[in-house]
């Protein structure tokens, strides 16, 4: 069935090749999740995700930099007093990092898209939020070749409060150029976006059909200016879900899952489209328990791919969802090279990318061995398909910098305030006080313990206060 379903409004060792491959954990005293990764020109990596180890808010977005061998270099956290997380990190050489995620510390509703820019050392330059009065969730983001950013996901900021697909095109200053929002009655969302050629992007996602009570997948291609090129839907008996897609050798490859409506049978799903939107192949492998392909990345230039899939192991009920990172010739020719990640609780893939040595690296989260909390993992495959061993004992490294400023108690008074704001606390030197609005826009900065806020508009703001003893974030009401 080929129809348009969505309308828009506008432990480490060397391989035989001398390249390190590794499986490392990064964690501290909280729940830590790895979501996105990018490689720099010197073969080091920068990782983003969410963490409760830094101590600012409920969870913080973070950047973690590691060298080409997986060793910790630095980390920094971002966000406000509530829950914040990074989903994708994008690197613009000579400029800095752009991190796209979700926040409920700032913005217009319960959760909003969250985008911030840092310099090459991770120092915050600006932060923005995007969304309406409802709930937004960011699933993927890319830098475009025309000097912009596209963020995709889902929103409930509509008249029915259903989950609907949403897309934002921005310039590199974070300004919105256009938005695309689904007009479908019901539930749909964008799961992934990939850039190919100079001016085109493809998205994948899923849509619920109330009349048939089932899910179908979709793949669409757009010009970066927002114009639709083609759209296709994928429907097999039962529910179909498309979770990720990648461009390779003038084809689009998508992965996901399917299951019968009574959940008596499951299956992994793999689809190949040509660049005109025609289906070249649809393949499934039936299974008796839950299996779902979550992530796909081209491996080298040999027509093979690394696919990460989640599954339930019936041998260990209550163990949560396990993860495996496998190499395949598309669609299902097993190369007998893989890394299992089968630990307690849920093991989750975040993202897999190609690396400078023509291999791949993956980031995600796992409870690790005999631990009850989540850790960030990075799994690097070496050239020649040398897969790392993920079994314990793990090479576990820090996530929070040893010199990280932790949250300290600082008093702002009066609060609410209309004229002079006073700052006091257990510190000797006030290094900076920054006031931003709930959308993340800077409105005032100072290094004084007495600040005149009489020129600010009435409303709620966020203060970030850095001292020689630590850092604090607080809500401030101007009246």
C-alpha positions in Angstrom: 0.0 0.0 0.0 1.6 3.2 -1.2 -0.1 6.4 0.0 0.7 9.6 1.7 -0.3 9.2 5.3 0.8 12.5 6.8 0.1 16.0 5.8 2.0 19.0 7.2 1.3 22.6 7.7 4.6 24.1 6.7 36.9 -3.5 28.7 39.5 -2.6 26.0 41.9 -4.3 23.5 43.6 -3.8 20.2 42.3 -5.3 17.0 44.6 -6.8 14.4 44.4 -3.4 12.6 45.9 -1.6 15.6 42.6 0.3 16.4 41.1 0.2 19.8 37.7 -1.3 20.4 36.1 -1.2 23.7 32.9 -1.5 25.8 33.0 1.1 28.7 30.5 2.2 31.3 30.3 5.8 32.5 28.4 6.6 35.7 28.4 8.1 39.2 25.8 8.1 42.0 22.6 8.3 39.9 20.7 7.0 37.0 22.6 7.9 33.8 21.4 7.4 30.2 23.4 7.7 27.0 21.3 9.0 24.0 23.5 10.5 21.3 27.1 10.5 20.1 29.3 12.3 17.6 33.0 11.8 16.6 35.4 14.7 16.2 38.3 15.0 13.7 40.9 13.7 16.2 38.8 10.5 16.7 37.6 11.6 20.2 33.8 11.4 21.0 31.3 13.7 22.6 28.2 12.0 24.2 24.9 13.4 25.4 22.1 12.0 27.5 20.3 12.5 30.8 21.7 12.0 34.3 20.7 12.5 37.9 24.4 12.2 39.0 25.2 15.9 38.7 22.8 17.1 41.4 21.3 20.2 39.8 17.8 19.1 38.9 15.8 15.9 38.9 17.8 15.0 35.8 20.2 17.1 33.8 21.3 17.1 30.1 25.0 16.5 29.9 28.0 16.4 27.5 30.7 13.8 28.1 33.9 13.9 26.1 36.1 10.8 25.8 39.2 10.1 23.8 39.5 7.6 20.9 40.3 4.9 23.4 37.2 5.6 25.6 39.0 7.4 28.4 37.2 10.3 30.2 38.3 13.8 29.3 35.6 16.1 30.6 31.9 16.4 31.3 29.4 19.3 31.9 25.7 19.4 32.7 22.9 21.7 31.5 19.3 22.5 32.3 17.2 23.8 35.1 15.7 22.7 38.4 13.4 20.0 36.9 14.0 17.2 34.3 16.2 17.9 31.2 17.9 15.5 28.8 20.0 15.6 25.6 18.9 13.2 22.8 21.3 14.2 20.0 24.6 16.0 19.9 25.7 17.7 16.6 29.2 19.0 15.9 29.9 22.0 13.7 33.7 22.1 13.2 35.2 25.3 14.4 31.9 26.4 15.9 30.8 24.2 18.7 28.2 21.6 19.7 24.4 21.8 19.3 22.5 19.5 21.7 18.8 18.7 21.1 16.6 17.1 23.7 13.6 17.7 26.0 13.0 19.9 29.1 10.4 20.7 31.6 12.5 23.2 33.5 11.8 25.8 30.8 9.3 26.4 28.1 5.6 26.7 27.5 4.2 23.4 28.7 4.8 20.2 30.6 7.8 19.3 28.3 9.2 21.1 25.3 11.9 20.6 22.7 15.2 21.8 24.2 18.2 23.1 22.1 21.4 24.5 23.4 24.7 25.5 21.9 28.2 25.2 23.6 31.7 26.0 22.6 34.2 23.3 21.8 35.0 23.0 25.6 31.3 22.5 26.5 30.7 26.0 27.9 27.1 27.1 27.4 26.6 29.8 24.8 22.8 29.8 24.6 19.7 27.6 25.1 16.2 27.7 23.6 12.9 25.8 23.9 10.2 25.0 21.3 6.7 23.8 21.8 3.1 24.7 22.8 1.0 24.4 25.9 1.0 20.6 25.7 3.7 17.9 25.8 6.6 17.6 23.3 9.1 14.8 23.0 12.2 15.1 20.7 13.3 11.8 19.0 16.0 12.8 16.6 17.8 15.8 15.1 20.3 16.5 12.3 22.5 19.3 11.0 21.5 20.1 7.4 23.9 21.0 4.6 22.3 24.4 4.1 23.5 25.5 7.5 20.5 24.6 9.7 19.1 22.1 12.1 16.0 19.9 11.9 14.4 18.5 15.0 11.7 15.9 14.9 9.4 14.1 17.4 5.9 14.4 18.7 3.6 16.9 20.3 0.3 17.0 22.1 -0.1 20.8 21.7 -3.2 20.5 19.6 -7.0 20.6 20.0 -7.4 16.9 20.7 -4.2 16.5 22.8 -3.3 13.4 20.7 0.4 12.6 20.0 1.1 14.1 16.6 4.2 14.3 14.4 6.1 17.6 14.6 9.2 19.0 12.9 11.2 22.2 13.4 13.7 23.7 11.0 16.1 26.2 12.6 19.1 28.2 11.7 22.3 27.9 13.7 21.2 30.7 16.0 18.3 28.6 17.1 15.7 30.8 15.3 12.7 28.9 13.9 12.5 29.0 10.1 9.4 26.8 9.7 7.5 24.1 11.4 5.6 21.1 10.1 2.8 19.6 12.2 0.6 16.6 11.4 -3.0 17.2 10.5 -4.0 13.5 11.2 -6.8 12.8 13.6 -5.4 10.2 16.0 -1.9 9.4 17.1 1.3 9.6 15.0 4.9 10.5 15.6 8.3 10.8 13.8 10.9 8.4 15.1 14.0 9.2 13.0 15.5 11.6 10.4 18.4 11.1 8.1 20.1 13.5 5.8 21.2 12.5 2.3 22.3 14.4 -0.8 22.6 18.2 -0.4 19.0 19.2 0.0 16.9 16.2 1.0 16.1 14.5 4.3 14.0 11.4 5.0 11.9 10.7 8.1 10.4 7.6 9.5 7.6 7.2 12.0 4.4 5.5 13.0 0.6 6.2 12.9 -2.3 4.6 14.6 -5.4 3.9 12.4 -8.5 3.9 14.7 -10.8 2.3 12.0 -8.6 -0.8 11.9 -7.2 -0.6 15.5 -3.6 -1.0 14.3 -0.3 0.8 13.8 1.3 1.4 10.4 4.8 2.8 9.6 5.7 5.5 7.2 8.7 6.8 5.4 8.8 10.2 3.7 11.3 12.4 1.9 11.4 16.2 2.1 13.4 19.0 0.7 15.1 20.9 3.5 12.9 23.9 2.7 9.9 21.8 3.9 8.5 20.6 0.5 7.3 17.0 0.4 9.0 14.8 -2.3 7.3 11.5 -1.6 5.6 9.5 1.2 5.0 5.8 1.7 3.2 3.7 4.3 4.1 0.2 5.5 1.3 -2.1 6.6 1.5 -5.9 7.2 -1.0 -8.1 9.1 -1.0 -6.7 12.6 1.0 -3.7 13.9 4.0 -2.3 12.1 6.6 0.1 13.7 9.5 1.8 12.0 12.1 3.0 14.5 15.1 4.1 12.5 16.4 4.6 8.9 19.7 5.2 7.1 20.8 6.3 3.7 23.4 4.0 1.9 24.3 3.5 -1.7 21.4 5.4 -3.1 18.9 3.4 -1.0 17.0 4.0 2.2 17.1 1.2 4.8 14.5 1.1 7.6 14.2 -1.1 10.6 11.5 -1.8 13.2 9.1 -4.5 14.3 5.7 -6.1 13.7 3.3 -8.1 15.8 -0.1 -9.7 15.4 -3.0 -7.8 16.9 -3.5 -10.5 19.5 0.3 -10.4 20.3 0.6 -14.1 19.7 3.5 -13.5 17.2 6.2 -10.9 16.9 8.8 -10.2 14.3 11.7 -8.0 13.3 11.0 -5.8 10.3 13.4 -4.5 7.6 12.5 -2.4 4.5 14.4 -1.0 1.6 13.2 1.9 -0.5 14.7 3.4 -3.6 15.1 7.2 -3.7 11.8 7.6 -5.6 9.9 6.0 -2.7 9.3 2.6 -4.2 9.6 -0.4 -2.0 12.5 -2.7 -3.1 12.0 -5.2 -0.3 10.1 -5.9 2.9 11.4 -8.7 5.1 10.4 -10.0 8.5 11.6 -12.7 10.9 8.7 -14.1 13.0 9.4 -14.7 16.7 7.4 -16.0 19.6 8.6 -13.3 22.1 9.2 -9.6 21.7 11.9 -8.6 19.3 12.3 -5.1 17.8 15.1 -3.6 15.6 15.7 -0.1 17.1 18.8 1.3 15.3 20.6 0.8 12.0 24.0 2.1 10.8 26.0 1.4 7.7 29.2 -0.5 8.4 32.1 0.3 6.1 31.4 0.4 2.4 30.6 -3.3 1.9 26.8 -3.2 1.9 26.6 -4.4 5.5 25.0 -2.8 8.5 25.2 -2.9 12.3 21.6 -3.3 13.7 20.8 -3.0 17.4 17.7 -4.8 18.6 15.8 -5.3 21.8 14.3 -8.6 22.9 12.8 -10.4 25.9 14.7 -13.4 26.9 12.2 -16.0 28.2 15.0 -17.8 30.1 15.2 -14.8 32.5 11.7 -13.5 33.2 11.6 -10.2 35.0 15.1 -9.3 33.7 13.8 -6.5 31.5 14.5 -5.9 27.8 17.9 -7.0 26.7 20.0 -5.5 23.8 22.2 -7.0 21.1 24.4 -5.2 18.6 24.8 -7.4 15.4 26.4 -7.1 12.0 24.2 -8.1 9.0 24.2 -8.1 5.2 20.8 -6.5 4.6 18.2 -7.7 5.4 19.0 -10.7 7.7 22.2 -12.4 6.6 24.0 -12.8 10.0 27.7 -12.1 9.9 28.2 -14.0 13.2 29.7 -10.9 14.8 27.8 -9.3 17.7 27.9 -7.8 21.1 25.2 -8.9 23.6 24.2 -6.5 26.4 22.0 -8.7 28.6 22.1 -7.2 32.1 19.5 -6.5 34.8 16.6 -4.2 34.0 16.3 -2.6 30.5 19.3 -2.4 28.2 18.6 0.4 25.7 20.3 1.6 22.5 20.6 5.4 22.0 22.5 5.9 18.7 25.0 4.2 16.4 27.2 6.2 14.1 30.0 5.6 11.5 33.5 6.3 12.7 36.6 7.7 11.1 38.2 4.2 10.8 35.3 3.0 8.7 33.6 1.2 11.6 30.9 2.2 14.1 30.4 3.2 17.7 27.2 2.9 19.8 26.0 4.7 22.9 23.1 3.6 25.2 22.3 2.6 28.7 22.5 -0.5 30.8 22.3 -1.5 34.4 25.7 -3.2 34.0 26.6 -6.3 36.0 24.9 -6.7 39.4 24.0 -3.1 39.7 20.5 -1.7 40.3 20.9 1.7 38.5 21.6 2.7 34.9 25.0 3.5 33.4 25.9 5.1 30.1 27.7 2.6 27.8 29.8 3.2 24.8 30.6 0.2 22.5 33.2 0.7 19.9 33.7 -1.9 17.1 37.1 -2.0 15.6 37.9 -2.2 11.8 37.8 -5.8 10.5 34.6 -6.3 12.5 36.4 -6.9 15.9 33.5 -6.6 18.3 34.1 -5.8 22.0 33.3 -8.0 24.9 30.5 -6.6 27.1 30.7 -9.1 29.9 31.8 -8.2 33.4 34.2 -7.0 34.8 33.5 -3.7 33.0 35.9 -0.8 32.4 33.8 1.7 34.4 34.8 5.4 34.4 33.4 8.6 35.9 30.6 10.6 34.4 30.8 13.6 36.7 34.0 15.6 36.7 36.0 15.3 39.9 36.0 19.1 40.2 32.3 19.4 39.3 30.4 22.1 41.1 27.6 20.5 43.0 24.3 22.1 44.1 24.6 24.2 47.2 21.9 26.1 49.1 21.7 29.8 48.2 19.0 32.2 49.4 17.4 34.8 47.0 15.4 37.4 48.8 12.9 38.9 48.6 11.3 36.3 46.3 8.9 37.5 44.8 10.9 40.6 44.2 10.1 43.9 42.4 13.3 46.0 42.8 16.5 44.9 44.5 17.3 41.1 44.7 19.7 40.0 47.4 21.9 36.9 47.3 23.3 35.1 50.3 24.7 31.6 51.2 27.6 29.6 52.3 30.2 30.9 49.9 33.0 33.5 49.8 32.9 34.7 46.2 29.9 35.1 43.8 31.4 34.4 40.4 28.2 35.0 38.3 24.4 35.2 38.5 22.5 34.6 35.3 18.8 35.1 34.9 16.9 33.5 32.0 13.3 33.4 31.1 11.4 30.0 30.9 12.3 29.7 27.2 16.0 29.9 28.1 16.6 33.4 26.9 19.2 35.4 28.8 17.7 38.5 30.4 20.2 39.7 33.0 23.7 38.7 34.3 25.7 40.1 37.2 28.4 39.2 39.7 26.9 41.4 42.5 25.1 40.2 45.6 22.6 43.0 45.1 20.9 43.2 41.7 18.4 45.7 40.4 15.6 43.7 38.6 13.1 46.5 38.4 13.4 46.7 34.6 12.4 43.0 34.1 8.8 42.1 33.1 6.6 40.5 35.7 6.8 36.7 35.6 8.8 33.6 36.5 12.5 33.3 35.7 15.4 30.8 36.4 18.6 31.9 38.1 21.9 30.1 37.8 24.4 31.2 40.5 28.0 30.1 40.4 30.2 30.6 43.5 33.6 29.4 44.7 31.8 26.7 46.7 29.4 25.4 44.1 26.4 26.1 41.8 22.7 26.6 42.5 19.6 27.0 40.3 16.4 28.6 41.6 13.1 29.9 40.4 12.6 33.7 40.7 9.3 35.6 40.6 9.3 39.2 39.5 6.2 41.1 40.6 
